[in-house]
Every structure is written in structure tokens, then in C-alpha cells.
Amino acid sequence: MQTWMKRSLGVAAGVVVVLTGLATGLSAMDAPLSVPTQNQPDLGNSLPPASPPPGLGFSVLNTSESQGVFEALEVGGGSWLRYRHPAHVAVLVRHPQATFLFDTGLGRQVDQQFATNTYMDRQFFAYRDVHPAVDQLAQAGWAPDRIKLIVPSHMHWDHISALPDFPDADVLISATER
């Protein structure tokens, strides 16, 4: 083997070792997110007091979690030295007048949906341990057609991936996201 090729392979191996070490070190730096208490809006008496009806309840369904992303990509002012694992969730809201989902989290078709993303997006937004809301509800004895309404907070993939899992549900979105 030629000398230049041996050197190139040695350099490539060294780069792999350094990058692996950095990734391992960064993942070991997970820490609780410090939430600033200053600069919080003082709502005072500007909002009416909450008076929820009897029977109102909700359940958070963890559908997946991120494989990890730099905090700075998720949180304004976040650190490039910390790694976070944001959760992908659906919230089941049980109201006396309606039962609905707020967001859907990741669904049964997420692998096919995610495959259409760019290479970089697939690296930054990779996920793991998918447990679709429809399957969690089925395990609790709920048929998908029991969900008649879904209210996404916004139309990002990780909030609406499971829309196809609930074909009988209406989806309430803002006019700006249509």
C-alpha cells in the first residue's frame, strides 16, 4: 500500500476516534434545563381564573423521544455543549363535551414519513422507541374511531405524524397553517 494511502487511512481513523469521543462526551453532559425565572410576564389579574368543569382530565402519551440534539438547536440561548432528548407526545383530553387529542406525537407511519427528510434533518431529528398513541389507546381498550377531533399545536411532523392513524377524526388547525 502506498505511503500516502496509509497516512490518509490513519488520519481518517484518528478523525473517527475523535468524533466518537466527542459524541460520547457530549451525551454524558445531559443535565436538567435551567429555566430562567426573570423576564417572565406578570399576568397579574389579566386572565380570568380557571374554572374547569367536573370530569375534565388529560393523559400525556409518550410516543417517542429524540435520539438527541444539541440544546442550542432546541432552546433559545441553549448550550452547544449539552445534549437533550425531547419527548414526542400526544395529549388525550377528556372533557365532558368531547374527548380529543392535542397533538398526535409520532404515529405508525413515521418511518416512511421521516424517510422523505433531507440527510441533515434525519441526523438532527432522529427518534427512537416509537409507541404510537393509537396503539397505547388500543391497549387501554379505546378504538381509534373514539377520537373524533385532533387539535395540533402546529403542523410540524413530530406533532402530526399520527394523523393517518385516526382517519375518522376532524383536525382543527389555524388558517395560517392550512
BATIZA-20618 format. One record per residue (C-alpha): residue number from 1; chain; y, z, x. Coordinates in nm, 4 decimals, decimal comma. Example, Ala and Ser with C-alpha at 12.3 -4.5 7.8 and 13.67 -1.06 7.14 Angstrom:
<atom kemar="1" torti="A" north="-0,4500" up="0,7800" east="1,2300"/>
<atom kemar="2" torti="A" north="-0,1060" up="0,7140" east="1,3670"/>
***
This chain:
<atom kemar="1" torti="A" north="0,0000" up="0,0000" east="0,0000"/>
<atom kemar="2" torti="A" north="0,3421" up="-0,0865" east="0,1334"/>
<atom kemar="3" torti="A" north="0,5704" up="0,1909" east="0,2556"/>
<atom kemar="4" torti="A" north="0,8478" up="0,1150" east="0,0045"/>
<atom kemar="5" torti="A" north="0,5968" up="0,1343" east="-0,2803"/>
<atom kemar="6" torti="A" north="0,4639" up="0,4705" east="-0,1586"/>
<atom kemar="7" torti="A" north="0,8197" up="0,6044" east="-0,1382"/>
<atom kemar="8" torti="A" north="0,9008" up="0,4745" east="-0,4873"/>
<atom kemar="9" torti="A" north="0,5916" up="0,6412" east="-0,6315"/>
<atom kemar="10" torti="A" north="0,6811" up="0,9640" east="-0,4516"/>
<atom kemar="11" torti="A" north="1,0353" up="0,9566" east="-0,5901"/>
<atom kemar="12" torti="A" north="0,9071" up="0,8812" east="-0,9414"/>
<atom kemar="13" torti="A" north="0,6591" up="1,1702" east="-0,9206"/>
<atom kemar="14" torti="A" north="0,9373" up="1,4005" east="-0,7998"/>
<atom kemar="15" torti="A" north="1,1626" up="1,2992" east="-1,0888"/>
<atom kemar="16" torti="A" north="0,8816" up="1,3671" east="-1,3385"/>
<atom kemar="17" torti="A" north="0,8231" up="1,7132" east="-1,1877"/>
<atom kemar="18" torti="A" north="1,1954" up="1,7991" east="-1,2000"/>
<atom kemar="19" torti="A" north="1,2362" up="1,6755" east="-1,5596"/>
<atom kemar="20" torti="A" north="0,9252" up="1,8652" east="-1,6712"/>
<atom kemar="21" torti="A" north="1,0592" up="2,1804" east="-1,5073"/>
<atom kemar="22" torti="A" north="1,3974" up="2,1381" east="-1,6768"/>
<atom kemar="23" torti="A" north="1,2381" up="2,0837" east="-2,0173"/>
<atom kemar="24" torti="A" north="1,0184" up="2,3907" east="-1,9721"/>
<atom kemar="25" torti="A" north="1,3132" up="2,5993" east="-1,8598"/>
<atom kemar="26" torti="A" north="1,5303" up="2,4852" east="-2,1487"/>
<atom kemar="27" torti="A" north="1,2647" up="2,5592" east="-2,4078"/>
<atom kemar="28" torti="A" north="1,2297" up="2,9096" east="-2,2628"/>
<atom kemar="29" torti="A" north="1,6028" up="2,9636" east="-2,3228"/>
<atom kemar="30" torti="A" north="1,5756" up="2,9785" east="-2,7031"/>
<atom kemar="31" torti="A" north="1,7981" up="3,2578" east="-2,8284"/>
<atom kemar="32" torti="A" north="1,9473" up="3,3722" east="-3,1575"/>
<atom kemar="33" torti="A" north="2,2534" up="3,1728" east="-3,2564"/>
<atom kemar="34" torti="A" north="2,5617" up="3,3883" east="-3,2344"/>
<atom kemar="35" torti="A" north="2,7660" up="3,3339" east="-3,5475"/>
<atom kemar="36" torti="A" north="3,1379" up="3,3851" east="-3,4910"/>
<atom kemar="37" torti="A" north="3,2946" up="3,6304" east="-3,7324"/>
<atom kemar="38" torti="A" north="3,6522" up="3,5367" east="-3,6545"/>
<atom kemar="39" torti="A" north="3,8136" up="3,2394" east="-3,8247"/>
<atom kemar="40" torti="A" north="3,6081" up="3,2954" east="-4,1398"/>
<atom kemar="41" torti="A" north="3,8018" up="3,2078" east="-4,4547"/>
<atom kemar="42" torti="A" north="3,9231" up="3,5053" east="-4,6547"/>
<atom kemar="43" torti="A" north="3,8282" up="3,4085" east="-5,0078"/>
<atom kemar="44" torti="A" north="3,9706" up="3,7289" east="-5,1489"/>
<atom kemar="45" torti="A" north="3,9713" up="3,7039" east="-5,5265"/>
<atom kemar="46" torti="A" north="3,9997" up="3,3245" east="-5,5318"/>
<atom kemar="47" torti="A" north="3,6417" up="3,2820" east="-5,6548"/>
<atom kemar="48" torti="A" north="3,5089" up="3,4321" east="-5,9752"/>
<atom kemar="49" torti="A" north="3,2383" up="3,6943" east="-5,9331"/>
<atom kemar="50" torti="A" north="2,8855" up="3,5605" east="-5,9550"/>
<atom kemar="51" torti="A" north="2,7037" up="3,6441" east="-6,2746"/>
<atom kemar="52" torti="A" north="2,3604" up="3,4824" east="-6,2523"/>
<atom kemar="53" torti="A" north="2,1568" up="3,4607" east="-6,5718"/>
<atom kemar="54" torti="A" north="1,8425" up="3,6710" east="-6,6068"/>
<atom kemar="55" torti="A" north="1,5415" up="3,4815" east="-6,4783"/>
<atom kemar="56" torti="A" north="1,7266" up="3,2932" east="-6,2033"/>
<atom kemar="57" torti="A" north="1,5201" up="3,2691" east="-5,8886"/>
<atom kemar="58" torti="A" north="1,4571" up="3,0469" east="-5,5926"/>
<atom kemar="59" torti="A" north="1,1959" up="2,9882" east="-5,3246"/>
<atom kemar="60" torti="A" north="1,2520" up="2,8311" east="-4,9848"/>
<atom kemar="61" torti="A" north="0,9703" up="2,5888" east="-4,8983"/>
<atom kemar="62" torti="A" north="0,9481" up="2,5274" east="-4,5238"/>
<atom kemar="63" torti="A" north="0,8299" up="2,1678" east="-4,4992"/>
<atom kemar="64" torti="A" north="0,8551" up="2,1263" east="-4,1209"/>
<atom kemar="65" torti="A" north="1,0551" up="2,2183" east="-3,8174"/>
<atom kemar="66" torti="A" north="1,2217" up="2,0218" east="-3,5436"/>
<atom kemar="67" torti="A" north="1,0350" up="1,9869" east="-3,2153"/>
<atom kemar="68" torti="A" north="1,3594" up="2,0981" east="-3,0604"/>
<atom kemar="69" torti="A" north="1,7070" up="1,9734" east="-2,9911"/>
<atom kemar="70" torti="A" north="1,9959" up="2,0868" east="-2,7754"/>
<atom kemar="71" torti="A" north="2,2107" up="2,3337" east="-2,9679"/>
<atom kemar="72" torti="A" north="2,5218" up="2,1256" east="-2,8875"/>
<atom kemar="73" torti="A" north="2,3801" up="1,8371" east="-3,0939"/>
<atom kemar="74" torti="A" north="2,3350" up="2,0611" east="-3,3993"/>
<atom kemar="75" torti="A" north="2,6203" up="2,3110" east="-3,3906"/>
<atom kemar="76" torti="A" north="2,9871" up="2,2545" east="-3,3117"/>
<atom kemar="77" torti="A" north="3,0609" up="2,4379" east="-2,9874"/>
<atom kemar="78" torti="A" north="2,6876" up="2,4850" east="-2,9261"/>
<atom kemar="79" torti="A" north="2,5398" up="2,5099" east="-2,5801"/>
<atom kemar="80" torti="A" north="2,3758" up="2,2260" east="-2,3908"/>
<atom kemar="81" torti="A" north="2,1599" up="2,4902" east="-2,2234"/>
<atom kemar="82" torti="A" north="1,9904" up="2,6208" east="-2,5398"/>
<atom kemar="83" torti="A" north="1,7225" up="2,4536" east="-2,7435"/>
<atom kemar="84" torti="A" north="1,6960" up="2,5002" east="-3,1216"/>
<atom kemar="85" torti="A" north="1,4182" up="2,4289" east="-3,3706"/>
<atom kemar="86" torti="A" north="1,5947" up="2,3714" east="-3,7048"/>
<atom kemar="87" torti="A" north="1,3800" up="2,4021" east="-4,0160"/>
<atom kemar="88" torti="A" north="1,3387" up="2,1240" east="-4,2720"/>
<atom kemar="89" torti="A" north="1,3298" up="2,2911" east="-4,6129"/>
<atom kemar="90" torti="A" north="1,3286" up="2,2339" east="-4,9855"/>
<atom kemar="91" torti="A" north="1,4609" up="2,4992" east="-5,2215"/>
<atom kemar="92" torti="A" north="1,2869" up="2,5433" east="-5,5561"/>
<atom kemar="93" torti="A" north="1,5427" up="2,6726" east="-5,8071"/>
<atom kemar="94" torti="A" north="1,4096" up="2,8328" east="-6,1243"/>
<atom kemar="95" torti="A" north="1,6892" up="2,8558" east="-6,3815"/>
<atom kemar="96" torti="A" north="1,6317" up="2,9460" east="-6,7473"/>
<atom kemar="97" torti="A" north="1,7542" up="2,5970" east="-6,8455"/>
<atom kemar="98" torti="A" north="1,5933" up="2,3896" east="-6,5682"/>
<atom kemar="99" torti="A" north="1,3687" up="2,4021" east="-6,2650"/>
<atom kemar="100" torti="A" north="1,4714" up="2,1711" east="-5,9833"/>
<atom kemar="101" torti="A" north="1,4648" up="2,1120" east="-5,6096"/>
<atom kemar="102" torti="A" north="1,7714" up="2,1449" east="-5,3908"/>
<atom kemar="103" torti="A" north="1,6824" up="1,9103" east="-5,1028"/>
<atom kemar="104" torti="A" north="1,3232" up="1,7993" east="-5,0531"/>
<atom kemar="105" torti="A" north="1,2573" up="1,8579" east="-4,6862"/>
<atom kemar="106" torti="A" north="1,0004" up="1,6279" east="-4,5265"/>
<atom kemar="107" torti="A" north="0,7517" up="1,4505" east="-4,7507"/>
<atom kemar="108" torti="A" north="0,4119" up="1,2856" east="-4,7392"/>
<atom kemar="109" torti="A" north="0,5554" up="0,9536" east="-4,6146"/>
<atom kemar="110" torti="A" north="0,7728" up="1,0975" east="-4,3372"/>
<atom kemar="111" torti="A" north="0,5710" up="0,9411" east="-4,0538"/>
<atom kemar="112" torti="A" north="0,6238" up="0,5892" east="-4,1928"/>
<atom kemar="113" torti="A" north="0,9894" up="0,6636" east="-4,2752"/>
<atom kemar="114" torti="A" north="1,0582" up="0,8093" east="-3,9313"/>
<atom kemar="115" torti="A" north="0,8967" up="0,5152" east="-3,7511"/>
<atom kemar="116" torti="A" north="1,1897" up="0,2934" east="-3,8557"/>
<atom kemar="117" torti="A" north="1,4360" up="0,5010" east="-3,6492"/>
<atom kemar="118" torti="A" north="1,5563" up="0,3978" east="-3,3055"/>
<atom kemar="119" torti="A" north="1,3719" up="0,5221" east="-2,9988"/>
<atom kemar="120" torti="A" north="1,6510" up="0,7701" east="-2,9179"/>
<atom kemar="121" torti="A" north="1,6613" up="0,9074" east="-3,2731"/>
<atom kemar="122" torti="A" north="1,2843" up="0,9575" east="-3,2642"/>
<atom kemar="123" torti="A" north="1,3257" up="1,1618" east="-2,9454"/>
<atom kemar="124" torti="A" north="1,6207" up="1,3719" east="-3,0653"/>
<atom kemar="125" torti="A" north="1,4968" up="1,4354" east="-3,4191"/>
<atom kemar="126" torti="A" north="1,1200" up="1,4656" east="-3,3726"/>
<atom kemar="127" torti="A" north="0,9462" up="1,7075" east="-3,6102"/>
<atom kemar="128" torti="A" north="0,6177" up="1,8971" east="-3,6243"/>
<atom kemar="129" torti="A" north="0,3864" up="2,0804" east="-3,8630"/>
<atom kemar="130" torti="A" north="0,4674" up="1,8924" east="-4,1847"/>
<atom kemar="131" torti="A" north="0,3843" up="2,0740" east="-4,5097"/>
<atom kemar="132" torti="A" north="0,5376" up="1,8645" east="-4,7913"/>
<atom kemar="133" torti="A" north="0,6930" up="2,0529" east="-5,0827"/>
<atom kemar="134" torti="A" north="0,4737" up="1,8613" east="-5,3298"/>
<atom kemar="135" torti="A" north="0,1606" up="1,9951" east="-5,1569"/>
<atom kemar="136" torti="A" north="0,2941" up="2,3503" east="-5,1439"/>
<atom kemar="137" torti="A" north="0,3798" up="2,3347" east="-5,5134"/>
<atom kemar="138" torti="A" north="0,0333" up="2,1921" east="-5,5930"/>
<atom kemar="139" torti="A" north="-0,1280" up="2,4832" east="-5,4080"/>
<atom kemar="140" torti="A" north="0,0704" up="2,7140" east="-5,6385"/>
<atom kemar="141" torti="A" north="-0,0537" up="2,5233" east="-5,9459"/>
<atom kemar="142" torti="A" north="0,2561" up="2,3083" east="-6,0025"/>
<atom kemar="143" torti="A" north="0,2139" up="1,9390" east="-6,0886"/>
<atom kemar="144" torti="A" north="0,4772" up="1,7057" east="-5,9349"/>
<atom kemar="145" torti="A" north="0,5952" up="1,5985" east="-6,2817"/>
<atom kemar="146" torti="A" north="0,7163" up="1,9548" east="-6,3415"/>
<atom kemar="147" torti="A" north="1,0083" up="1,8734" east="-6,1131"/>
<atom kemar="148" torti="A" north="1,2488" up="1,6755" east="-6,3310"/>
<atom kemar="149" torti="A" north="1,5589" up="1,6971" east="-6,1102"/>
<atom kemar="150" torti="A" north="1,6344" up="1,6872" east="-5,7381"/>
<atom kemar="151" torti="A" north="1,9794" up="1,7722" east="-5,6030"/>
<atom kemar="152" torti="A" north="2,0133" up="1,6682" east="-5,2368"/>
<atom kemar="153" torti="A" north="2,2911" up="1,8362" east="-5,0412"/>
<atom kemar="154" torti="A" north="2,3430" up="1,4960" east="-4,8759"/>
<atom kemar="155" torti="A" north="2,1423" up="1,1833" east="-4,8084"/>
<atom kemar="156" torti="A" north="2,0128" up="1,2449" east="-4,4557"/>
<atom kemar="157" torti="A" north="1,6442" up="1,1612" east="-4,4040"/>
<atom kemar="158" torti="A" north="1,5418" up="1,5229" east="-4,3497"/>
<atom kemar="159" torti="A" north="1,6905" up="1,6240" east="-4,6862"/>
<atom kemar="160" torti="A" north="1,5435" up="1,3403" east="-4,8968"/>
<atom kemar="161" torti="A" north="1,2217" up="1,2331" east="-4,7246"/>
<atom kemar="162" torti="A" north="1,0116" up="1,3677" east="-5,0131"/>
<atom kemar="163" torti="A" north="1,1905" up="1,1823" east="-5,2956"/>
<atom kemar="164" torti="A" north="0,8893" up="0,9442" east="-5,3335"/>
<atom kemar="165" torti="A" north="0,6632" up="1,2489" east="-5,3809"/>
<atom kemar="166" torti="A" north="0,8428" up="1,3255" east="-5,7097"/>
<atom kemar="167" torti="A" north="0,8550" up="0,9895" east="-5,8922"/>
<atom kemar="168" torti="A" north="0,9409" up="1,1445" east="-6,2308"/>
<atom kemar="169" torti="A" north="1,2456" up="1,3346" east="-6,1045"/>
<atom kemar="170" torti="A" north="1,6044" up="1,2271" east="-6,1531"/>
<atom kemar="171" torti="A" north="1,8165" up="1,2504" east="-5,8366"/>
<atom kemar="172" torti="A" north="2,1715" up="1,3808" east="-5,8651"/>
<atom kemar="173" torti="A" north="2,3924" up="1,2527" east="-5,5830"/>
<atom kemar="174" torti="A" north="2,7652" up="1,2238" east="-5,5338"/>
<atom kemar="175" torti="A" north="2,9380" up="0,8916" east="-5,5922"/>
<atom kemar="176" torti="A" north="3,0329" up="0,8679" east="-5,2233"/>
<atom kemar="177" torti="A" north="2,6654" up="0,8681" east="-5,1191"/>
<atom kemar="178" torti="A" north="2,5420" up="0,6066" east="-5,3667"/>
***
